[in-house]
Amino acid sequence: MYSIYETKKMFLNFFLFQLYFGKMEKHRKELEDQNVTLLASKNDLFTELQAEQSNLADSEERIAKLVSQRCIKFSNFSYN
């Protein structure tokens, strides 16, 4: 059998463990919520980045066409 002192000590240790575990569980849930928020933000930013890259590619293509047209017009202008 355990003495009263050992029983109280075990009860106190168990109580402290429950407090610690409760705090850790609360912290884990907070971190999970933050992780969900960060993941959603990351996905939103990635979608935005893809859209901007597409816009950039379209702009580069238009610029290339305009430069080409300009070169053709200047070459036609110099021969006339």
KAQUI-V499705 format. One record per pair of residues at least 12 apart in sequence whose ideal C-beta (glycine too) atoms are under 6 Angstrom apart, sorted by sequence separation. I is the first residue (numbers start at 1). J is the second residue. D is the distance in whole Angstrom. If there is no record, write none. Layout:
I J D
I J D
This chain:
none
